[in-house]
Amino acid sequence: MRLFFAAWPAPPAREVLAALPRPAMPGVRWTPPERWHVTLGFLGEIDQPGEHVAAAALADAAHRVAGSLEVVAGPATALLGRSVLCLRVTGMEAAASAVRTAALGHHLGLDPKPFVGHLTLARGRGDVLPALVGLPVSVRWVVDELTLVASRLGPAGPRYEVVARATVP
């Protein structure tokens, strides 16, 4: 199964995000609210025994984070690459670093790409998404939990299942 480490927006933040206009546009797939998250690190394909190792790395990462994590998303929608409409996110850098350190300490291979804090709102063709850039939205929330998530691909897009949780002290 495909696994990644993530943090999820708090319910009040989800309400703010849900109020964003989501016009039906050819070539644009809006991310459903139940999939809104900030990816802290992507592990990729992991077998069943590896899931337990990843859960232990998650617990270690949560203990490495010092203090609460205040996330700030916005102030407007932006493009990540050519095909992702997102909100840029700050405040999760320490958690992403802790996840990387813990994963390496548990001999897990993490995607080597640097952490770019964002929350994906939609995916689409590069020629369509620029019209959606700059929609004003700004939201803050506190992260008190990190999660290990399984991603299962399907015809309607990925289905996410939280397989482990760790409280940020």
CYANA upper distance limits for C-alpha pairs under 8 A (distance plus 0.5 A):
  1 MET  CA     44 GLY  CA      8.16
  1 MET  CA     45 GLU  CA      5.68
  1 MET  CA     46 ILE  CA      6.01
  1 MET  CA     47 ASP  CA      6.89
  1 MET  CA     48 GLN  CA      8.40
  1 MET  CA    150 ALA  CA      6.98
  1 MET  CA    151 SER  CA      7.45
  1 MET  CA    152 ARG  CA      7.44
  2 ARG  CA     43 LEU  CA      7.55
  2 ARG  CA     44 GLY  CA      5.22
  2 ARG  CA     45 GLU  CA      4.81
  2 ARG  CA     46 ILE  CA      6.58
  2 ARG  CA    150 ALA  CA      6.10
  2 ARG  CA    151 SER  CA      5.78
  2 ARG  CA    152 ARG  CA      7.38
  3 LEU  CA     42 PHE  CA      7.02
  3 LEU  CA     43 LEU  CA      5.87
  3 LEU  CA     44 GLY  CA      5.97
  3 LEU  CA     45 GLU  CA      7.01
  3 LEU  CA     46 ILE  CA      7.16
  3 LEU  CA    148 LEU  CA      7.30
  3 LEU  CA    149 VAL  CA      5.97
  3 LEU  CA    150 ALA  CA      5.10
  3 LEU  CA    151 SER  CA      6.62
  4 PHE  CA     39 THR  CA      7.46
  4 PHE  CA     40 LEU  CA      7.98
  4 PHE  CA     41 GLY  CA      6.23
  4 PHE  CA     42 PHE  CA      4.79
  4 PHE  CA     43 LEU  CA      5.77
  4 PHE  CA     44 GLY  CA      7.44
  4 PHE  CA    148 LEU  CA      6.30
  4 PHE  CA    149 VAL  CA      5.82
  4 PHE  CA    150 ALA  CA      7.21
  4 PHE  CA    151 SER  CA      8.30
  5 PHE  CA     39 THR  CA      6.50
  5 PHE  CA     40 LEU  CA      5.77
  5 PHE  CA     41 GLY  CA      5.67
  5 PHE  CA     42 PHE  CA      6.85
  5 PHE  CA     43 LEU  CA      8.29
  5 PHE  CA     58 LEU  CA      7.95
  5 PHE  CA     99 VAL  CA      7.93
  5 PHE  CA    146 LEU  CA      7.66
  5 PHE  CA    147 THR  CA      6.15
  5 PHE  CA    148 LEU  CA      5.14
  5 PHE  CA    149 VAL  CA      6.63
  6 ALA  CA     37 HIS  CA      6.85
  6 ALA  CA     38 VAL  CA      5.95
  6 ALA  CA     39 THR  CA      4.97
  6 ALA  CA     40 LEU  CA      5.63
  6 ALA  CA     41 GLY  CA      7.67
  6 ALA  CA    146 LEU  CA      6.52
  6 ALA  CA    147 THR  CA      5.77
  6 ALA  CA    148 LEU  CA      6.88
  6 ALA  CA    149 VAL  CA      7.45
  7 ALA  CA     37 HIS  CA      6.21
  7 ALA  CA     38 VAL  CA      5.77
  7 ALA  CA     39 THR  CA      7.23
  7 ALA  CA     40 LEU  CA      7.76
  7 ALA  CA    143 VAL  CA      7.43
  7 ALA  CA    145 GLU  CA      7.31
  7 ALA  CA    146 LEU  CA      5.70
  7 ALA  CA    147 THR  CA      6.66
  8 TRP  CA     36 TRP  CA      7.22
  8 TRP  CA     37 HIS  CA      5.02
  8 TRP  CA     38 VAL  CA      6.82
  8 TRP  CA    143 VAL  CA      8.01
  8 TRP  CA    146 LEU  CA      8.50
  9 PRO  CA     13 ALA  CA      6.33
  9 PRO  CA     14 ARG  CA      6.54
  9 PRO  CA     36 TRP  CA      7.72
  9 PRO  CA     37 HIS  CA      6.90
  9 PRO  CA    141 TRP  CA      7.19
  9 PRO  CA    143 VAL  CA      7.99
 10 ALA  CA     14 ARG  CA      6.79
 10 ALA  CA    141 TRP  CA      6.54
 10 ALA  CA    142 VAL  CA      7.67
 10 ALA  CA    143 VAL  CA      7.93
 11 PRO  CA     15 GLU  CA      6.84
 12 PRO  CA     16 VAL  CA      7.12
 12 PRO  CA    141 TRP  CA      8.39
 13 ALA  CA     17 LEU  CA      6.80
 13 ALA  CA    139 VAL  CA      6.55
 13 ALA  CA    140 ARG  CA      7.14
 13 ALA  CA    141 TRP  CA      6.83
 14 ARG  CA     18 ALA  CA      6.44
 14 ARG  CA     33 PRO  CA      7.82
 15 GLU  CA     19 ALA  CA      6.92
 16 VAL  CA     20 LEU  CA      7.67
 16 VAL  CA    139 VAL  CA      7.50
 17 LEU  CA    137 VAL  CA      8.25
 18 ALA  CA     33 PRO  CA      7.58
 20 LEU  CA    137 VAL  CA      8.18
 22 ARG  CA     30 TRP  CA      7.63
 24 ALA  CA     28 VAL  CA      7.94
 27 GLY  CA    124 GLY  CA      5.86
 27 GLY  CA    125 ARG  CA      6.42
 27 GLY  CA    128 VAL  CA      7.46
 28 VAL  CA    122 ALA  CA      7.11
 28 VAL  CA    123 ARG  CA      6.33
 28 VAL  CA    124 GLY  CA      4.91
 28 VAL  CA    125 ARG  CA      7.50
 28 VAL  CA    128 VAL  CA      7.80
 28 VAL  CA    129 LEU  CA      7.91
 29 ARG  CA    122 ALA  CA      5.98
 29 ARG  CA    123 ARG  CA      5.82
 29 ARG  CA    124 GLY  CA      6.64
 30 TRP  CA    121 LEU  CA      6.51
 30 TRP  CA    122 ALA  CA      4.66
 30 TRP  CA    123 ARG  CA      7.01
 31 THR  CA     35 ARG  CA      6.95
 31 THR  CA     36 TRP  CA      7.52
 31 THR  CA    120 THR  CA      7.36
 31 THR  CA    121 LEU  CA      5.72
 31 THR  CA    122 ALA  CA      5.64
 31 THR  CA    123 ARG  CA      8.04
 32 PRO  CA     36 TRP  CA      7.51
 35 ARG  CA    159 ARG  CA      8.47
 35 ARG  CA    160 TYR  CA      7.43
 36 TRP  CA    119 LEU  CA      6.87
 36 TRP  CA    120 THR  CA      7.18
 36 TRP  CA    121 LEU  CA      7.89
 37 HIS  CA    119 LEU  CA      6.28
 37 HIS  CA    120 THR  CA      8.05
 38 VAL  CA    117 GLY  CA      7.19
 38 VAL  CA    118 HIS  CA      6.44
 38 VAL  CA    119 LEU  CA      5.81
 39 THR  CA    117 GLY  CA      8.06
 39 THR  CA    118 HIS  CA      8.23
 39 THR  CA    119 LEU  CA      8.46
 40 LEU  CA     92 MET  CA      8.23
 40 LEU  CA     95 ALA  CA      7.46
 40 LEU  CA     96 ALA  CA      5.17
 40 LEU  CA     99 VAL  CA      7.39
 40 LEU  CA    115 PHE  CA      7.39
 40 LEU  CA    117 GLY  CA      8.37
 41 GLY  CA     96 ALA  CA      7.03
 41 GLY  CA     99 VAL  CA      7.19
 41 GLY  CA    100 ARG  CA      7.40
 41 GLY  CA    110 LEU  CA      6.98
 41 GLY  CA    111 ASP  CA      7.29
 41 GLY  CA    115 PHE  CA      7.93
 42 PHE  CA    110 LEU  CA      6.26
 42 PHE  CA    111 ASP  CA      5.92
 43 LEU  CA    108 LEU  CA      7.94
 43 LEU  CA    109 GLY  CA      6.72
 43 LEU  CA    110 LEU  CA      5.26
 43 LEU  CA    111 ASP  CA      6.61
 44 GLY  CA    110 LEU  CA      8.13
 44 GLY  CA    111 ASP  CA      8.05
 46 ILE  CA     50 GLY  CA      6.10
 46 ILE  CA     51 GLU  CA      6.98
 47 ASP  CA     51 GLU  CA      7.00
 48 GLN  CA     52 HIS  CA      7.80
 49 PRO  CA     53 VAL  CA      7.46
 50 GLY  CA     54 ALA  CA      6.63
 51 GLU  CA     55 ALA  CA      6.66
 52 HIS  CA     56 ALA  CA      6.81
 53 VAL  CA     57 ALA  CA      6.78
 53 VAL  CA    106 HIS  CA      7.27
 53 VAL  CA    108 LEU  CA      8.47
 54 ALA  CA     58 LEU  CA      6.66
 54 ALA  CA    103 ALA  CA      7.59
 54 ALA  CA    106 HIS  CA      8.18
 54 ALA  CA    108 LEU  CA      7.84
 54 ALA  CA    148 LEU  CA      8.00
 55 ALA  CA     59 ALA  CA      6.91
 55 ALA  CA    148 LEU  CA      7.14
 55 ALA  CA    164 ALA  CA      6.39
 55 ALA  CA    165 ARG  CA      8.37
 56 ALA  CA     60 ASP  CA      6.82
 56 ALA  CA    106 HIS  CA      8.49
 57 ALA  CA     61 ALA  CA      6.56
 57 ALA  CA     99 VAL  CA      7.78
 57 ALA  CA    102 ALA  CA      5.57
 57 ALA  CA    103 ALA  CA      5.94
 57 ALA  CA    105 GLY  CA      8.21
 57 ALA  CA    106 HIS  CA      6.71
 58 LEU  CA     62 ALA  CA      6.75
 58 LEU  CA     99 VAL  CA      7.22
 58 LEU  CA    102 ALA  CA      7.66
 58 LEU  CA    103 ALA  CA      8.31
 58 LEU  CA    146 LEU  CA      7.71
 58 LEU  CA    147 THR  CA      7.58
 58 LEU  CA    148 LEU  CA      7.29
 58 LEU  CA    164 ALA  CA      8.35
 58 LEU  CA    165 ARG  CA      8.08
 58 LEU  CA    166 ALA  CA      7.01
 59 ALA  CA     63 HIS  CA      6.98
 59 ALA  CA    165 ARG  CA      8.24
 59 ALA  CA    166 ALA  CA      5.82
 59 ALA  CA    167 THR  CA      8.38
 60 ASP  CA     64 ARG  CA      6.85
 60 ASP  CA    102 ALA  CA      6.43
 61 ALA  CA     65 VAL  CA      7.13
 61 ALA  CA     95 ALA  CA      7.67
 61 ALA  CA     98 ALA  CA      5.31
 61 ALA  CA     99 VAL  CA      5.45
 61 ALA  CA    101 THR  CA      7.97
 61 ALA  CA    102 ALA  CA      5.89
 62 ALA  CA     95 ALA  CA      7.96
 62 ALA  CA     98 ALA  CA      7.87
 62 ALA  CA     99 VAL  CA      8.40
 62 ALA  CA    145 GLU  CA      8.10
 62 ALA  CA    146 LEU  CA      7.05
 62 ALA  CA    166 ALA  CA      6.53
 62 ALA  CA    167 THR  CA      6.82
 62 ALA  CA    168 VAL  CA      5.47
 62 ALA  CA    169 PRO  CA      7.71
 63 HIS  CA    168 VAL  CA      6.96
 63 HIS  CA    169 PRO  CA      7.01
 64 ARG  CA     98 ALA  CA      6.31
 65 VAL  CA     94 ALA  CA      6.94
 65 VAL  CA     95 ALA  CA      6.51
 65 VAL  CA     98 ALA  CA      6.95
 65 VAL  CA    168 VAL  CA      7.25
 65 VAL  CA    169 PRO  CA      8.11
 66 ALA  CA    169 PRO  CA      7.99
 67 GLY  CA    168 VAL  CA      8.10
 67 GLY  CA    169 PRO  CA      7.13
 68 SER  CA    142 VAL  CA      7.27
 68 SER  CA    143 VAL  CA      7.23
 68 SER  CA    144 ASP  CA      7.16
 68 SER  CA    168 VAL  CA      7.59
 68 SER  CA    169 PRO  CA      8.00
 69 LEU  CA     91 GLY  CA      6.66
 69 LEU  CA     92 MET  CA      7.13
 69 LEU  CA     95 ALA  CA      8.47
 69 LEU  CA    142 VAL  CA      6.02
 69 LEU  CA    143 VAL  CA      5.70
 69 LEU  CA    144 ASP  CA      7.61
 70 GLU  CA     91 GLY  CA      6.07
 70 GLU  CA     92 MET  CA      8.20
 70 GLU  CA    140 ARG  CA      7.44
 70 GLU  CA    141 TRP  CA      6.30
 70 GLU  CA    142 VAL  CA      4.96
 70 GLU  CA    143 VAL  CA      6.89
 71 VAL  CA     89 VAL  CA      7.13
 71 VAL  CA     90 THR  CA      6.25
 71 VAL  CA     91 GLY  CA      5.09
 71 VAL  CA     92 MET  CA      6.94
 71 VAL  CA    140 ARG  CA      5.92
 71 VAL  CA    141 TRP  CA      5.81
 71 VAL  CA    142 VAL  CA      6.45
 71 VAL  CA    143 VAL  CA      7.60
 72 VAL  CA     89 VAL  CA      6.09
 72 VAL  CA     90 THR  CA      5.81
 72 VAL  CA     91 GLY  CA      6.85
 72 VAL  CA    138 SER  CA      7.83
 72 VAL  CA    139 VAL  CA      6.48
 72 VAL  CA    140 ARG  CA      5.06
 72 VAL  CA    141 TRP  CA      7.38
 73 ALA  CA     87 LEU  CA      6.31
 73 ALA  CA     88 ARG  CA      6.09
 73 ALA  CA     89 VAL  CA      4.88
 73 ALA  CA     90 THR  CA      7.05
 73 ALA  CA    118 HIS  CA      8.21
 73 ALA  CA    119 LEU  CA      8.50
 73 ALA  CA    137 VAL  CA      8.40
 73 ALA  CA    138 SER  CA      6.08
 73 ALA  CA    139 VAL  CA      5.82
 73 ALA  CA    140 ARG  CA      6.75
 74 GLY  CA     87 LEU  CA      5.77
 74 GLY  CA     88 ARG  CA      6.11
 74 GLY  CA     89 VAL  CA      7.18
 74 GLY  CA    136 PRO  CA      8.04
 74 GLY  CA    137 VAL  CA      6.15
 74 GLY  CA    138 SER  CA      4.92
 74 GLY  CA    139 VAL  CA      7.15
 75 PRO  CA     87 LEU  CA      8.22
 75 PRO  CA    136 PRO  CA      6.45
 75 PRO  CA    137 VAL  CA      5.79
 75 PRO  CA    138 SER  CA      5.04
 75 PRO  CA    139 VAL  CA      8.39
 76 ALA  CA     87 LEU  CA      7.05
 76 ALA  CA    133 VAL  CA      7.94
 76 ALA  CA    134 GLY  CA      5.50
 76 ALA  CA    135 LEU  CA      5.67
 76 ALA  CA    136 PRO  CA      4.71
 76 ALA  CA    137 VAL  CA      5.45
 76 ALA  CA    138 SER  CA      7.12
 77 THR  CA     85 LEU  CA      7.20
 77 THR  CA     86 CYS  CA      6.11
 77 THR  CA     87 LEU  CA      5.51
 77 THR  CA     88 ARG  CA      8.04
 77 THR  CA    132 LEU  CA      7.76
 77 THR  CA    133 VAL  CA      5.62
 77 THR  CA    134 GLY  CA      5.42
 77 THR  CA    135 LEU  CA      5.74
 77 THR  CA    136 PRO  CA      7.11
 77 THR  CA    137 VAL  CA      7.50
 78 ALA  CA     85 LEU  CA      6.29
 78 ALA  CA     86 CYS  CA      5.91
 78 ALA  CA     87 LEU  CA      6.49
 78 ALA  CA     88 ARG  CA      7.55
 78 ALA  CA    133 VAL  CA      5.54
 78 ALA  CA    134 GLY  CA      6.72
 79 LEU  CA     83 SER  CA      7.80
 79 LEU  CA     84 VAL  CA      6.18
 79 LEU  CA     85 LEU  CA      5.31
 79 LEU  CA     86 CYS  CA      6.55
 79 LEU  CA    129 LEU  CA      8.14
 79 LEU  CA    130 PRO  CA      7.92
 79 LEU  CA    133 VAL  CA      7.15
 80 LEU  CA     84 VAL  CA      5.64
 80 LEU  CA     85 LEU  CA      6.84
 80 LEU  CA     86 CYS  CA      7.16
 82 ARG  CA    125 ARG  CA      7.73
 82 ARG  CA    126 GLY  CA      5.27
 82 ARG  CA    129 LEU  CA      8.48
 83 SER  CA    123 ARG  CA      5.90
 83 SER  CA    124 GLY  CA      5.52
 83 SER  CA    125 ARG  CA      5.99
 83 SER  CA    126 GLY  CA      5.71
 83 SER  CA    129 LEU  CA      7.62
 84 VAL  CA    120 THR  CA      7.10
 84 VAL  CA    121 LEU  CA      8.04
 84 VAL  CA    122 ALA  CA      6.45
 84 VAL  CA    123 ARG  CA      5.12
 84 VAL  CA    124 GLY  CA      7.07
 84 VAL  CA    129 LEU  CA      8.24
 85 LEU  CA    120 THR  CA      6.58
 85 LEU  CA    121 LEU  CA      6.04
 85 LEU  CA    122 ALA  CA      5.53
 85 LEU  CA    123 ARG  CA      6.56
 85 LEU  CA    124 GLY  CA      8.42
 85 LEU  CA    129 LEU  CA      7.14
 85 LEU  CA    132 LEU  CA      8.09
 85 LEU  CA    133 VAL  CA      7.77
 86 CYS  CA    118 HIS  CA      6.62
 86 CYS  CA    119 LEU  CA      5.86
 86 CYS  CA    120 THR  CA      4.89
 86 CYS  CA    121 LEU  CA      5.52
 86 CYS  CA    122 ALA  CA      7.40
 87 LEU  CA    118 HIS  CA      5.95
 87 LEU  CA    119 LEU  CA      5.79
 87 LEU  CA    120 THR  CA      7.22
 87 LEU  CA    121 LEU  CA      7.79
 88 ARG  CA    117 GLY  CA      6.39
 88 ARG  CA    118 HIS  CA      4.87
 88 ARG  CA    119 LEU  CA      7.12
 89 VAL  CA    117 GLY  CA      5.17
 89 VAL  CA    118 HIS  CA      5.29
 89 VAL  CA    119 LEU  CA      7.42
 90 THR  CA    117 GLY  CA      6.60
 92 MET  CA     96 ALA  CA      6.71
 92 MET  CA    117 GLY  CA      7.36
 93 GLU  CA     97 SER  CA      6.65
 93 GLU  CA    115 PHE  CA      7.97
 93 GLU  CA    117 GLY  CA      7.99
 94 ALA  CA     98 ALA  CA      6.58
 95 ALA  CA     99 VAL  CA      6.61
 96 ALA  CA    100 ARG  CA      6.76
 96 ALA  CA    115 PHE  CA      7.21
 97 SER  CA    101 THR  CA      6.70
 98 ALA  CA    102 ALA  CA      6.52
 99 VAL  CA    103 ALA  CA      6.42
100 ARG  CA    104 LEU  CA      6.68
100 ARG  CA    110 LEU  CA      7.48
101 THR  CA    105 GLY  CA      6.60
102 ALA  CA    106 HIS  CA      6.76
103 ALA  CA    107 HIS  CA      6.76
103 ALA  CA    108 LEU  CA      5.53
103 ALA  CA    109 GLY  CA      7.53
103 ALA  CA    110 LEU  CA      7.36
104 LEU  CA    108 LEU  CA      5.98
104 LEU  CA    109 GLY  CA      7.33
104 LEU  CA    110 LEU  CA      8.10
123 ARG  CA    129 LEU  CA      8.41
124 GLY  CA    128 VAL  CA      7.28
124 GLY  CA    129 LEU  CA      6.80
125 ARG  CA    129 LEU  CA      7.03
126 GLY  CA    130 PRO  CA      7.58
128 VAL  CA    132 LEU  CA      8.44
129 LEU  CA    133 VAL  CA      7.36
143 VAL  CA    168 VAL  CA      8.18
144 ASP  CA    167 THR  CA      6.34
144 ASP  CA    168 VAL  CA      5.50
144 ASP  CA    169 PRO  CA      8.05
145 GLU  CA    165 ARG  CA      7.17
145 GLU  CA    166 ALA  CA      6.02
145 GLU  CA    167 THR  CA      4.85
145 GLU  CA    168 VAL  CA      5.77
146 LEU  CA    165 ARG  CA      6.39
146 LEU  CA    166 ALA  CA      5.80
146 LEU  CA    167 THR  CA      6.92
146 LEU  CA    168 VAL  CA      7.46
147 THR  CA    162 VAL  CA      6.93
147 THR  CA    163 VAL  CA      8.01
147 THR  CA    164 ALA  CA      6.17
147 THR  CA    165 ARG  CA      5.00
147 THR  CA    166 ALA  CA      6.77
148 LEU  CA    162 VAL  CA      6.34
148 LEU  CA    163 VAL  CA      6.19
148 LEU  CA    164 ALA  CA      5.54
148 LEU  CA    165 ARG  CA      6.91
149 VAL  CA    160 TYR  CA      6.87
149 VAL  CA    161 GLU  CA      6.02
149 VAL  CA    162 VAL  CA      4.89
149 VAL  CA    163 VAL  CA      6.11
149 VAL  CA    164 ALA  CA      7.69
150 ALA  CA    160 TYR  CA      6.18
150 ALA  CA    161 GLU  CA      5.69
150 ALA  CA    162 VAL  CA      6.81
150 ALA  CA    163 VAL  CA      7.05
151 SER  CA    158 PRO  CA      6.46
151 SER  CA    159 ARG  CA      6.18
151 SER  CA    160 TYR  CA      5.28
151 SER  CA    161 GLU  CA      7.17
152 ARG  CA    158 PRO  CA      5.87
152 ARG  CA    159 ARG  CA      5.66
152 ARG  CA    160 TYR  CA      7.00
153 LEU  CA    157 GLY  CA      6.44
153 LEU  CA    158 PRO  CA      4.78
153 LEU  CA    159 ARG  CA      6.80
154 GLY  CA    158 PRO  CA      6.15
154 GLY  CA    159 ARG  CA      7.61
